[in-house]
Amino acid sequence: MSGAEKIIVVQFKKGRGGIVPGDIRQASNAASAEKIAGAMASRHIGVAAYAVTVDEESGDMADPRLLVSHGEITDLMPD
């Protein structure tokens, strides 16, 4: 697996069974992701910024590391 670290901002929404991840937006760096998440916080039930490892070949994400969160969120990748 050839992985690269990416910074993403995830919107959370209410779904069947609780809070679920919604749209994902890529950010250029951690500071930018934190600023984006803060700006989006009032419009969503929850918003979080993560650093994730992305497999360049498959596009699969792994090892999410929470940078900042606002509101209600859930695990990005439950076991």
N, C-alpha and C positions, 0 to 999 in steps of 0.2 A: 504494500500500500504506500503510494507516494502522497503524503499529506501536507497540507499547507494550513496555517492558522488564518482564519477569517474572523472578522468582527461583525456580528449581526445584531439587529434589534428586532424583537418579536412582540407582536401585539397578541394579547390574550382576550378571549371572548367566552361567553357562556355557551355551553353546548350540552348535548345530552350527557347527563352524568356529572356535570360540573364545569369547571374552568378548563378550556383547551387552548393550545397554541393556534394562532391565526396567521396573518400575513407576516412574512419575514423580509426585512430590508437590510442590505449590506451597508456597512459604514467603512470609512477609510482608516479609522483608528479608534482606540478606546475612548479618547476624549470626545470625539465627534459622536460616537454611539451614545455616550452618556448624555450629551446635549440633545440629541434626537429623541431619546427615550423620555427625557424630562419635558420636552415640548409636546410630545404625544400623550403624556400621562392623563391629561384632563379629558381626552376624547375616547379613552378605552378603559375597560374594567381593570386592565393590568398591562404593563409594558416592561420588558426587561432587555438588557443588553448582555450579550455573551461573547466570549472568545471560544471558537470551536475549531476542531481539526477537520478539514474537509479532504476526502479522498479525491484527488484530481481526476482519476479515471472514472469512478462510479458516481461521484457527487455526494456520497454518503457522509453524514456528519457524525462526529464522535467527540467524546471528552468535553462536553460543554462546561465552561467556567463562567459563573455569574459575575458580571462586572457591576451592575446596578439594577435595581428593580423598583417599580412604582405600582401601587395597588395590589390586586389579587393576581398571583401567578401560580403555576403548577410546574412540576418537573418537565423540562423540555423533552427529555428522553427517558420516560419511565422504564424500569427494568422489566 
